[in-house]
Amino acid sequence: MKPFGYLRATTVQEAAQALVEHPGARCLGGGTNLVDLMKLGVERPDFLVEVNRLPLDTVAERPDGSLSVGATVRNSDLAAHPLVRDRYPALSQALLAGASGQLRNAATTGGNLLQRTRCPYFQDVSKPCNKRAPGSGCGARDGTHRDHAVLGHSDHCVATHPSDMAVALAALDARVELYGTEGARSVPVAEFHRLPGDHPERDTEIRAGELITGVVLPAATASLPSAYRKARDRASYAFALAAVAAVLRLSDDGTVAQVGLAFGALAHRPWRATRAEDALRGGPATPDAFAHAVDLELQEARPLRDNGYKVGLARGLALDVLTRLAAPART
């Protein structure tokens, strides 16, 4: 690991100023991803800005009923928070489905959103990878890609985003709070991560000199039926092969009044299923309607040689989650 400068910031402004003064600097929270990548030589920052002493470690209800989550709130604390468990169960379920208990105790909300792909070609500096070394090629496209993207990928990158938490946040219409030299701004979680296109090295819409200060969960999806489900190779401590988060509110007549649906592990970012949502909204909450909507969304899938199974896997998960969420209203 090469030498690097280090600042333990105590204010958001101090952290942002350090990021401006040290282009290419990285924020260090729990370090569960960044430190691993530094050991592998994938990340080689000249400067680290530690954010653990910033006043961003609380979960608080706002007057409008939304929920503010600080960037340094630990994943285990967020999953166990009573307001999260009661009002946003899909988020709690997604957090508990990710990593191990020890990692969740260290990992932060901001770090989870900024974690990088687990593609083995990205993590191995001897292999070609356009995300790590732009212009070097994509080893996964014709190589080992069983776990890789079926939606939104490009010729330059077929990696997936590994977060469970971000999938639930996307379905719940959460927003990412950012702070930089131009002040504060917020971005919908569903738009925070980028598709690879010609620049797979850029994972998110975060600007140079900005840091994540938190996430806001809206009142509009609070206390609605929601759920997260993940398929993986083993029962614990494994990244998703496919995942689904959904929010569903039915009208008194049984039609779909409000729906949020997002897929995980299928694309470079949490995949908000807007086609399926449009097809469901205002229609019957029946298995046939769910199947039609999900099939409409997954028509866009472009599986690679070895990962076509993901389409059927994601379809099954989505139909199961939507059917379960609708079940109490039909009985």
Solvent accessible surface area in square Angstrom, and as a share of the most:
residue,aa,sasa,rsa
1,M,132,0.59
2,K,57,0.24
3,P,125,0.78
4,F,73,0.31
5,G,28,0.27
6,Y,100,0.38
7,L,49,0.25
8,R,111,0.41
9,A,0,0.00
10,T,76,0.44
11,T,62,0.36
12,V,19,0.11
13,Q,106,0.47
14,E,65,0.29
15,A,0,0.00
16,A,5,0.04
17,Q,91,0.40
18,A,6,0.05
19,L,16,0.08
20,V,61,0.35
21,E,105,0.47
22,H,65,0.29
23,P,114,0.72
24,G,50,0.48
25,A,13,0.10
26,R,89,0.32
27,C,43,0.26
28,L,24,0.12
29,G,18,0.17
30,G,29,0.28
31,G,15,0.15
32,T,39,0.23
33,N,17,0.09
34,L,25,0.12
35,V,47,0.27
36,D,74,0.38
37,L,1,0.01
38,M,9,0.04
39,K,140,0.59
40,L,91,0.45
41,G,22,0.21
42,V,20,0.11
43,E,12,0.05
44,R,144,0.52
45,P,8,0.05
46,D,96,0.49
47,F,27,0.11
48,L,4,0.02
49,V,0,0.00
50,E,15,0.07
51,V,17,0.10
52,N,51,0.26
53,R,149,0.54
54,L,4,0.02
55,P,100,0.63
56,L,24,0.12
57,D,91,0.47
58,T,90,0.52
59,V,26,0.15
60,A,49,0.38
61,E,87,0.39
62,R,96,0.35
63,P,151,0.95
64,D,103,0.53
65,G,20,0.20
66,S,6,0.04
67,L,0,0.00
68,S,30,0.19
69,V,2,0.01
70,G,9,0.09
71,A,6,0.05
72,T,6,0.03
73,V,6,0.04
74,R,58,0.21
75,N,6,0.03
76,S,28,0.18
77,D,86,0.45
78,L,2,0.01
79,A,1,0.01
80,A,60,0.46
81,H,48,0.21
82,P,76,0.48
83,L,46,0.23
84,V,0,0.00
85,R,133,0.49
86,D,108,0.56
87,R,56,0.21
88,Y,0,0.00
89,P,33,0.21
90,A,0,0.00
91,L,0,0.00
92,S,8,0.05
93,Q,75,0.33
94,A,0,0.00
95,L,5,0.03
96,L,100,0.50
97,A,16,0.13
98,G,12,0.11
99,A,41,0.32
100,S,26,0.17
101,G,34,0.32
102,Q,140,0.62
103,L,55,0.27
104,R,42,0.15
105,N,93,0.48
106,A,36,0.28
107,A,15,0.11
108,T,5,0.03
109,T,1,0.01
110,G,6,0.06
111,G,38,0.37
112,N,21,0.11
113,L,0,0.00
114,L,67,0.33
115,Q,23,0.10
116,R,39,0.14
117,T,9,0.05
118,R,70,0.25
119,C,13,0.08
120,P,71,0.45
121,Y,31,0.12
122,F,1,0.01
123,Q,51,0.23
124,D,51,0.27
125,V,82,0.47
126,S,90,0.58
127,K,86,0.36
128,P,56,0.36
129,C,10,0.06
130,N,12,0.06
131,K,8,0.03
132,R,50,0.18
133,A,39,0.30
134,P,88,0.56
135,G,78,0.75
136,S,54,0.35
137,G,27,0.26
138,C,33,0.20
139,G,17,0.16
140,A,1,0.01
141,R,59,0.22
142,D,119,0.62
143,G,21,0.20
144,T,89,0.52
145,H,2,0.01
146,R,102,0.37
147,D,68,0.35
148,H,10,0.05
149,A,0,0.00
150,V,0,0.00
151,L,0,0.00
152,G,17,0.16
153,H,11,0.05
154,S,22,0.14
155,D,109,0.56
156,H,72,0.32
157,C,7,0.04
158,V,1,0.01
159,A,4,0.03
160,T,22,0.13
161,H,16,0.07
162,P,18,0.11
163,S,5,0.04
164,D,13,0.07
165,M,1,0.00
166,A,0,0.00
167,V,3,0.01
168,A,0,0.00
169,L,2,0.01
170,A,1,0.01
171,A,1,0.01
172,L,0,0.00
173,D,67,0.35
174,A,1,0.01
175,R,97,0.35
176,V,0,0.00
177,E,45,0.20
178,L,1,0.01
179,Y,56,0.21
180,G,3,0.03
181,T,98,0.57
182,E,148,0.66
183,G,26,0.25
184,A,84,0.65
185,R,63,0.23
186,S,39,0.25
187,V,15,0.09
188,P,39,0.25
189,V,1,0.00
190,A,23,0.18
191,E,104,0.47
192,F,0,0.00
193,H,2,0.01
194,R,41,0.15
195,L,55,0.28
196,P,0,0.00
197,G,36,0.34
198,D,106,0.55
199,H,87,0.39
200,P,3,0.02
201,E,54,0.24
202,R,118,0.43
203,D,28,0.14
204,T,15,0.09
205,E,74,0.33
206,I,50,0.25
207,R,119,0.43
208,A,108,0.84
209,G,12,0.12
210,E,18,0.08
211,L,6,0.03
212,I,9,0.05
213,T,24,0.14
214,G,5,0.05
215,V,2,0.01
216,V,15,0.09
217,L,0,0.00
218,P,30,0.19
219,A,45,0.35
220,A,71,0.55
221,T,3,0.02
222,A,20,0.16
223,S,80,0.51
224,L,24,0.12
225,P,64,0.40
226,S,8,0.05
227,A,21,0.16
228,Y,18,0.07
229,R,110,0.40
230,K,28,0.12
231,A,19,0.15
232,R,70,0.26
233,D,88,0.46
234,R,142,0.52
235,A,93,0.72
236,S,71,0.46
237,Y,114,0.43
238,A,14,0.11
239,F,100,0.42
240,A,16,0.12
241,L,16,0.08
242,A,0,0.00
243,A,1,0.00
244,V,0,0.00
245,A,0,0.00
246,A,0,0.00
247,V,1,0.01
248,L,3,0.01
249,R,103,0.38
250,L,32,0.16
251,S,43,0.28
252,D,160,0.83
253,D,111,0.57
254,G,30,0.29
255,T,37,0.22
256,V,2,0.01
257,A,33,0.25
258,Q,41,0.18
259,V,8,0.04
260,G,2,0.02
261,L,0,0.00
262,A,0,0.00
263,F,0,0.00
264,G,3,0.02
265,A,13,0.10
266,L,0,0.00
267,A,1,0.01
268,H,11,0.05
269,R,72,0.26
270,P,4,0.02
271,W,20,0.07
272,R,47,0.17
273,A,0,0.00
274,T,70,0.40
275,R,112,0.41
276,A,0,0.00
277,E,6,0.02
278,D,94,0.49
279,A,43,0.33
280,L,2,0.01
281,R,112,0.41
282,G,57,0.55
283,G,16,0.16
284,P,76,0.48
285,A,4,0.03
286,T,51,0.30
287,P,75,0.47
288,D,119,0.62
289,A,22,0.17
290,F,1,0.00
291,A,20,0.16
292,H,117,0.52
293,A,1,0.00
294,V,0,0.00
295,D,52,0.27
296,L,59,0.29
297,E,1,0.00
298,L,12,0.06
299,Q,136,0.61
300,E,67,0.30
301,A,16,0.13
302,R,127,0.46
303,P,62,0.39
304,L,23,0.12
305,R,159,0.58
306,D,64,0.33
307,N,0,0.00
308,G,37,0.36
309,Y,82,0.31
310,K,0,0.00
311,V,35,0.20
312,G,47,0.46
313,L,59,0.29
314,A,0,0.00
315,R,84,0.31
316,G,40,0.39
317,L,11,0.05
318,A,0,0.00
319,L,35,0.18
320,D,36,0.19
321,V,4,0.02
322,L,0,0.00
323,T,44,0.25
324,R,162,0.59
325,L,21,0.11
326,A,0,0.00
327,A,34,0.27
328,P,95,0.60
329,A,66,0.52
330,R,117,0.43
331,T,147,0.85
